């Protein structure tokens, strides 16, 4: 690894840094390549790409927070181990991702589509206009029949009737279209509700499978973790390895994991970066 702190360059598998640079800044540089602290110190690290477990135990320092079982499951993953739930979990995640993509992308035209309430209002207006025009057609037809019975001129009334019939035909067409729009809106509403229910069901399934997978992975490395806890320098052997303090547990989880990227170590559990590197079996930056 190559670690640069401003103009100073440090190389090797075990590096010790002095000065005011903090462990969190160095850990960020390990993950992202470069980082700067509030005082303007810039740290750049060239090394292997960190595994996701690095985000949990890649920076071992006093006062750290750690969800031990979650971190231990990630350590098992870093060792290439798998859980029986993985195939089901993979399929559930893929389906959930597809549903989310469909929701974000939407169906073409959905953005301009009427809501169910708008569609009902449009249909009601079209039906009301249809009823009005039917009454008008009936009234004009009655006037035409009366004129024909009395032998009066009918040209103007016939023209009025034809115009009223055309208006009625157009509005009836609009009413049919409004009915179809309402049906589409209702169908979209049902589909949206069904999709939401499936998404919630899948989210619950993914969460449950993730918990079961974590438990399975944790069990696979439980003995290795317990042995590591007992060997962490500066601590006694606890009755329950999972009740160890966060820093002790973090060292144990990091030892269980297989690290290619450097682990940042702060404090006095190890006398040197080299000693920490040998114990963890990983590159170390000691701050």
C-alpha beads as a LAMMPS data file, in Angstrom:
LAMMPS data file: protein, C-alpha beads

287 atoms
286 bonds

1 atom types
1 bond types

-500.0 500.0 xlo xhi
-500.0 500.0 ylo yhi
-500.0 500.0 zlo zhi

Masses

1 110.0

Atoms # bond

1 1 1 0.000 0.000 0.000
2 1 1 0.983 3.620 -0.501
3 1 1 -0.266 6.148 2.032
4 1 1 0.310 9.861 1.517
5 1 1 -0.353 12.409 4.233
6 1 1 0.112 15.806 2.618
7 1 1 3.709 15.584 1.315
8 1 1 4.782 12.578 3.415
9 1 1 4.723 9.172 1.717
10 1 1 4.523 5.848 3.577
11 1 1 4.664 2.428 1.920
12 1 1 4.417 -1.180 3.001
13 1 1 1.966 -3.634 4.520
14 1 1 2.151 -1.981 7.949
15 1 1 2.235 1.824 8.196
16 1 1 2.276 4.059 11.277
17 1 1 1.124 7.650 11.011
18 1 1 1.898 10.382 13.473
19 1 1 0.434 13.833 13.768
20 1 1 -3.102 15.058 14.025
21 1 1 -4.701 13.005 11.256
22 1 1 -7.694 11.060 12.608
23 1 1 -8.515 7.389 12.027
24 1 1 -11.878 8.200 10.427
25 1 1 -10.164 10.359 7.797
26 1 1 -7.690 7.592 6.993
27 1 1 -10.485 4.998 6.784
28 1 1 -12.376 7.232 4.343
29 1 1 -9.214 7.536 2.244
30 1 1 -8.904 3.733 2.207
31 1 1 -12.470 3.412 0.880
32 1 1 -12.510 6.418 -1.445
33 1 1 -8.849 6.928 -2.344
34 1 1 -8.482 10.387 -0.807
35 1 1 -9.950 12.328 2.104
36 1 1 -9.346 15.577 3.969
37 1 1 -10.050 16.445 7.580
38 1 1 -11.384 19.679 9.038
39 1 1 -7.848 20.970 9.565
40 1 1 -6.991 20.683 5.887
41 1 1 -4.788 17.581 6.107
42 1 1 -5.167 15.420 3.006
43 1 1 -4.724 11.662 3.107
44 1 1 -4.481 9.531 -0.033
45 1 1 -4.298 5.736 0.031
46 1 1 -3.448 3.473 -2.886
47 1 1 -4.329 -0.125 -2.054
48 1 1 -6.699 -2.981 -2.861
49 1 1 -10.430 -2.239 -3.152
50 1 1 -12.188 -2.672 0.215
51 1 1 -14.832 -5.370 0.724
52 1 1 -18.178 -4.188 2.206
53 1 1 -17.051 -5.562 5.587
54 1 1 -14.516 -2.733 5.630
55 1 1 -17.341 -0.269 6.286
56 1 1 -18.043 -2.095 9.564
57 1 1 -14.624 -3.022 10.933
58 1 1 -12.249 -1.158 8.642
59 1 1 -11.608 1.458 11.327
60 1 1 -10.905 -0.009 14.780
61 1 1 -10.863 2.700 17.429
62 1 1 -12.067 3.408 20.930
63 1 1 -15.721 4.443 21.112
64 1 1 -16.636 2.772 17.841
65 1 1 -20.160 1.485 17.346
66 1 1 -20.647 -2.032 16.055
67 1 1 -23.531 -4.401 15.370
68 1 1 -21.538 -7.531 15.990
69 1 1 -23.721 -10.154 14.293
70 1 1 -24.273 -8.004 11.209
71 1 1 -20.526 -7.322 10.968
72 1 1 -19.725 -10.989 11.527
73 1 1 -22.060 -12.010 8.713
74 1 1 -20.263 -9.522 6.451
75 1 1 -16.951 -11.040 7.565
76 1 1 -18.230 -14.468 6.550
77 1 1 -19.129 -13.041 3.142
78 1 1 -15.608 -11.611 2.880
79 1 1 -14.295 -15.144 3.393
80 1 1 -16.401 -16.334 0.472
81 1 1 -18.999 -18.126 2.578
82 1 1 -22.655 -18.251 1.579
83 1 1 -25.989 -18.861 3.278
84 1 1 -28.711 -21.373 2.302
85 1 1 -31.111 -18.448 1.809
86 1 1 -28.953 -16.790 -0.863
87 1 1 -30.786 -18.136 -3.968
88 1 1 -34.195 -17.127 -2.588
89 1 1 -32.793 -13.799 -1.427
90 1 1 -31.275 -13.095 -4.834
91 1 1 -34.553 -13.789 -6.646
92 1 1 -36.559 -11.693 -4.172
93 1 1 -34.143 -8.784 -4.552
94 1 1 -34.276 -9.024 -8.340
95 1 1 -38.076 -8.956 -8.352
96 1 1 -38.120 -6.083 -5.877
97 1 1 -35.645 -4.132 -7.998
98 1 1 -37.781 -4.759 -11.091
99 1 1 -40.891 -3.450 -9.313
100 1 1 -39.026 -0.344 -8.181
101 1 1 -37.740 0.258 -11.708
102 1 1 -41.267 -0.087 -13.087
103 1 1 -42.521 2.362 -10.473
104 1 1 -39.813 4.927 -11.286
105 1 1 -40.070 4.486 -15.035
106 1 1 -43.855 4.243 -15.127
107 1 1 -45.961 3.205 -18.102
108 1 1 -45.785 5.430 -21.171
109 1 1 -48.442 8.084 -20.989
110 1 1 -49.209 7.604 -17.301
111 1 1 -47.930 11.064 -16.469
112 1 1 -50.651 12.692 -18.580
113 1 1 -53.381 10.190 -17.739
114 1 1 -56.468 11.240 -15.842
115 1 1 -56.946 10.109 -12.273
116 1 1 -59.985 8.008 -11.401
117 1 1 -61.724 11.050 -9.889
118 1 1 -61.019 13.151 -12.998
119 1 1 -62.262 10.379 -15.251
120 1 1 -65.508 10.035 -13.264
121 1 1 -66.072 13.784 -13.459
122 1 1 -65.468 13.795 -17.198
123 1 1 -67.870 10.871 -17.709
124 1 1 -70.570 12.512 -15.584
125 1 1 -70.294 15.721 -17.621
126 1 1 -70.515 13.799 -20.900
127 1 1 -73.576 11.874 -19.732
128 1 1 -75.317 15.038 -18.565
129 1 1 -74.687 16.670 -21.918
130 1 1 -75.928 13.551 -23.686
131 1 1 -79.196 13.682 -21.746
132 1 1 -79.612 17.384 -22.553
133 1 1 -79.042 16.854 -26.254
134 1 1 -81.420 13.866 -26.380
135 1 1 -84.139 16.058 -24.935
136 1 1 -83.319 18.728 -27.499
137 1 1 -83.497 16.194 -30.354
138 1 1 -86.832 14.901 -29.039
139 1 1 -88.212 18.435 -28.764
140 1 1 -87.130 19.439 -32.273
141 1 1 -88.459 16.169 -33.680
142 1 1 -91.828 16.893 -32.069
143 1 1 -91.912 20.369 -33.646
144 1 1 -91.076 18.839 -37.021
145 1 1 -93.900 16.319 -36.755
146 1 1 -96.351 19.063 -35.779
147 1 1 -95.375 21.191 -38.780
148 1 1 -95.704 18.217 -41.084
149 1 1 -99.201 17.517 -39.728
150 1 1 -100.327 21.101 -40.368
151 1 1 -98.574 21.358 -43.716
152 1 1 -96.202 24.111 -42.579
153 1 1 -92.677 24.756 -43.831
154 1 1 -90.186 22.312 -42.321
155 1 1 -86.804 23.211 -43.874
156 1 1 -85.496 25.240 -40.916
157 1 1 -86.707 22.680 -38.375
158 1 1 -85.164 19.823 -40.365
159 1 1 -81.833 21.687 -40.396
160 1 1 -82.108 22.290 -36.649
161 1 1 -82.859 18.611 -36.058
162 1 1 -79.875 17.530 -38.161
163 1 1 -77.569 19.858 -36.206
164 1 1 -78.942 18.597 -32.891
165 1 1 -78.490 14.979 -34.011
166 1 1 -74.860 15.692 -34.989
167 1 1 -74.165 17.308 -31.614
168 1 1 -75.755 14.330 -29.877
169 1 1 -73.637 11.863 -31.848
170 1 1 -70.449 13.726 -30.974
171 1 1 -71.299 13.871 -27.278
172 1 1 -72.263 10.181 -27.237
173 1 1 -68.836 9.415 -28.722
174 1 1 -67.243 11.542 -26.003
175 1 1 -69.230 9.655 -23.358
176 1 1 -67.976 6.316 -24.702
177 1 1 -64.404 7.619 -24.647
178 1 1 -64.892 8.932 -21.098
179 1 1 -66.221 5.528 -19.998
180 1 1 -63.174 3.824 -21.498
181 1 1 -60.865 6.342 -19.807
182 1 1 -62.531 5.654 -16.468
183 1 1 -62.132 1.924 -16.933
184 1 1 -58.425 2.390 -17.737
185 1 1 -57.999 4.645 -14.695
186 1 1 -59.670 2.064 -12.456
187 1 1 -57.488 -0.670 -13.928
188 1 1 -54.355 1.400 -13.291
189 1 1 -55.510 2.030 -9.722
190 1 1 -55.978 -1.698 -9.155
191 1 1 -52.591 -2.449 -10.735
192 1 1 -50.909 0.213 -8.612
193 1 1 -52.494 -1.176 -5.467
194 1 1 -51.509 -4.730 -6.412
195 1 1 -47.944 -3.615 -7.185
196 1 1 -47.704 -1.785 -3.870
197 1 1 -48.932 -4.850 -2.004
198 1 1 -46.403 -7.035 -3.827
199 1 1 -43.603 -4.545 -3.126
200 1 1 -44.418 -4.482 0.592
201 1 1 -44.622 -8.274 0.652
202 1 1 -41.259 -8.564 -1.103
203 1 1 -39.650 -6.003 1.198
204 1 1 -40.788 -8.073 4.177
205 1 1 -39.543 -11.247 2.496
206 1 1 -36.149 -9.716 1.699
207 1 1 -35.794 -8.446 5.275
208 1 1 -36.718 -11.856 6.692
209 1 1 -34.358 -13.686 4.355
210 1 1 -31.564 -11.248 5.164
211 1 1 -32.032 -11.901 8.896
212 1 1 -32.040 -15.650 8.363
213 1 1 -28.973 -15.429 6.116
214 1 1 -27.136 -13.321 8.712
215 1 1 -27.929 -15.877 11.395
216 1 1 -26.714 -18.716 9.177
217 1 1 -23.492 -16.903 8.264
218 1 1 -22.864 -15.927 11.866
219 1 1 -23.197 -19.540 12.960
220 1 1 -20.663 -20.630 10.343
221 1 1 -17.952 -18.382 11.828
222 1 1 -19.142 -18.313 15.437
223 1 1 -16.347 -20.548 16.745
224 1 1 -13.676 -18.606 14.856
225 1 1 -15.055 -15.365 16.245
226 1 1 -15.152 -16.686 19.826
227 1 1 -11.532 -17.845 19.520
228 1 1 -10.510 -14.456 18.133
229 1 1 -12.247 -12.585 20.970
230 1 1 -10.282 -14.631 23.494
231 1 1 -7.015 -13.692 21.773
232 1 1 -7.559 -9.942 21.355
233 1 1 -4.733 -8.248 23.311
234 1 1 -5.714 -6.222 26.321
235 1 1 -8.917 -8.062 27.190
236 1 1 -9.932 -11.034 29.246
237 1 1 -11.976 -13.918 27.917
238 1 1 -15.660 -12.922 28.282
239 1 1 -18.345 -15.443 29.189
240 1 1 -20.227 -14.451 26.041
241 1 1 -18.118 -13.409 23.039
242 1 1 -21.056 -11.399 21.735
243 1 1 -21.070 -9.352 24.943
244 1 1 -17.498 -8.126 24.390
245 1 1 -16.938 -4.396 24.082
246 1 1 -17.218 -2.967 20.569
247 1 1 -13.471 -2.520 20.001
248 1 1 -12.645 -6.052 21.124
249 1 1 -15.469 -7.436 18.993
250 1 1 -14.301 -5.299 16.065
251 1 1 -10.768 -6.747 16.236
252 1 1 -12.197 -10.268 16.427
253 1 1 -14.531 -9.724 13.460
254 1 1 -11.688 -8.184 11.443
255 1 1 -9.529 -11.232 12.182
256 1 1 -12.307 -13.546 11.024
257 1 1 -12.699 -11.583 7.796
258 1 1 -10.184 -11.657 4.976
259 1 1 -8.967 -8.149 4.180
260 1 1 -7.205 -7.013 1.040
261 1 1 -7.608 -3.305 1.818
262 1 1 -5.850 -1.804 4.849
263 1 1 -7.473 -1.806 8.276
264 1 1 -7.104 1.423 10.255
265 1 1 -6.133 0.767 13.884
266 1 1 -6.071 3.349 16.655
267 1 1 -5.188 2.902 20.330
268 1 1 -2.790 0.786 22.319
269 1 1 -4.092 -2.747 21.837
270 1 1 -1.014 -3.414 19.687
271 1 1 2.451 -2.010 20.199
272 1 1 3.008 -1.386 16.490
273 1 1 1.376 -1.432 13.067
274 1 1 3.420 -4.506 12.230
275 1 1 2.127 -6.389 15.276
276 1 1 -1.479 -5.453 14.436
277 1 1 -0.956 -6.528 10.825
278 1 1 0.416 -9.909 11.856
279 1 1 -2.439 -10.522 14.300
280 1 1 -5.182 -9.444 11.888
281 1 1 -3.569 -11.018 8.837
282 1 1 -4.263 -7.806 6.929
283 1 1 -2.558 -4.572 5.874
284 1 1 -2.732 -2.023 8.677
285 1 1 -2.485 1.731 9.038
286 1 1 -1.901 2.574 12.689
287 1 1 -2.925 6.068 13.723

Bonds

1 1 1 2
2 1 2 3
3 1 3 4
4 1 4 5
5 1 5 6
6 1 6 7
7 1 7 8
8 1 8 9
9 1 9 10
10 1 10 11
11 1 11 12
12 1 12 13
13 1 13 14
14 1 14 15
15 1 15 16
16 1 16 17
17 1 17 18
18 1 18 19
19 1 19 20
20 1 20 21
21 1 21 22
22 1 22 23
23 1 23 24
24 1 24 25
25 1 25 26
26 1 26 27
27 1 27 28
28 1 28 29
29 1 29 30
30 1 30 31
31 1 31 32
32 1 32 33
33 1 33 34
34 1 34 35
35 1 35 36
36 1 36 37
37 1 37 38
38 1 38 39
39 1 39 40
40 1 40 41
41 1 41 42
42 1 42 43
43 1 43 44
44 1 44 45
45 1 45 46
46 1 46 47
47 1 47 48
48 1 48 49
49 1 49 50
50 1 50 51
51 1 51 52
52 1 52 53
53 1 53 54
54 1 54 55
55 1 55 56
56 1 56 57
57 1 57 58
58 1 58 59
59 1 59 60
60 1 60 61
61 1 61 62
62 1 62 63
63 1 63 64
64 1 64 65
65 1 65 66
66 1 66 67
67 1 67 68
68 1 68 69
69 1 69 70
70 1 70 71
71 1 71 72
72 1 72 73
73 1 73 74
74 1 74 75
75 1 75 76
76 1 76 77
77 1 77 78
78 1 78 79
79 1 79 80
80 1 80 81
81 1 81 82
82 1 82 83
83 1 83 84
84 1 84 85
85 1 85 86
86 1 86 87
87 1 87 88
88 1 88 89
89 1 89 90
90 1 90 91
91 1 91 92
92 1 92 93
93 1 93 94
94 1 94 95
95 1 95 96
96 1 96 97
97 1 97 98
98 1 98 99
99 1 99 100
100 1 100 101
101 1 101 102
102 1 102 103
103 1 103 104
104 1 104 105
105 1 105 106
106 1 106 107
107 1 107 108
108 1 108 109
109 1 109 110
110 1 110 111
111 1 111 112
112 1 112 113
113 1 113 114
114 1 114 115
115 1 115 116
116 1 116 117
117 1 117 118
118 1 118 119
119 1 119 120
120 1 120 121
121 1 121 122
122 1 122 123
123 1 123 124
124 1 124 125
125 1 125 126
126 1 126 127
127 1 127 128
128 1 128 129
129 1 129 130
130 1 130 131
131 1 131 132
132 1 132 133
133 1 133 134
134 1 134 135
135 1 135 136
136 1 136 137
137 1 137 138
138 1 138 139
139 1 139 140
140 1 140 141
141 1 141 142
142 1 142 143
143 1 143 144
144 1 144 145
145 1 145 146
146 1 146 147
147 1 147 148
148 1 148 149
149 1 149 150
150 1 150 151
151 1 151 152
152 1 152 153
153 1 153 154
154 1 154 155
155 1 155 156
156 1 156 157
157 1 157 158
158 1 158 159
159 1 159 160
160 1 160 161
161 1 161 162
162 1 162 163
163 1 163 164
164 1 164 165
165 1 165 166
166 1 166 167
167 1 167 168
168 1 168 169
169 1 169 170
170 1 170 171
171 1 171 172
172 1 172 173
173 1 173 174
174 1 174 175
175 1 175 176
176 1 176 177
177 1 177 178
178 1 178 179
179 1 179 180
180 1 180 181
181 1 181 182
182 1 182 183
183 1 183 184
184 1 184 185
185 1 185 186
186 1 186 187
187 1 187 188
188 1 188 189
189 1 189 190
190 1 190 191
191 1 191 192
192 1 192 193
193 1 193 194
194 1 194 195
195 1 195 196
196 1 196 197
197 1 197 198
198 1 198 199
199 1 199 200
200 1 200 201
201 1 201 202
202 1 202 203
203 1 203 204
204 1 204 205
205 1 205 206
206 1 206 207
207 1 207 208
208 1 208 209
209 1 209 210
210 1 210 211
211 1 211 212
212 1 212 213
213 1 213 214
214 1 214 215
215 1 215 216
216 1 216 217
217 1 217 218
218 1 218 219
219 1 219 220
220 1 220 221
221 1 221 222
222 1 222 223
223 1 223 224
224 1 224 225
225 1 225 226
226 1 226 227
227 1 227 228
228 1 228 229
229 1 229 230
230 1 230 231
231 1 231 232
232 1 232 233
233 1 233 234
234 1 234 235
235 1 235 236
236 1 236 237
237 1 237 238
238 1 238 239
239 1 239 240
240 1 240 241
241 1 241 242
242 1 242 243
243 1 243 244
244 1 244 245
245 1 245 246
246 1 246 247
247 1 247 248
248 1 248 249
249 1 249 250
250 1 250 251
251 1 251 252
252 1 252 253
253 1 253 254
254 1 254 255
255 1 255 256
256 1 256 257
257 1 257 258
258 1 258 259
259 1 259 260
260 1 260 261
261 1 261 262
262 1 262 263
263 1 263 264
264 1 264 265
265 1 265 266
266 1 266 267
267 1 267 268
268 1 268 269
269 1 269 270
270 1 270 271
271 1 271 272
272 1 272 273
273 1 273 274
274 1 274 275
275 1 275 276
276 1 276 277
277 1 277 278
278 1 278 279
279 1 279 280
280 1 280 281
281 1 281 282
282 1 282 283
283 1 283 284
284 1 284 285
285 1 285 286
286 1 286 287
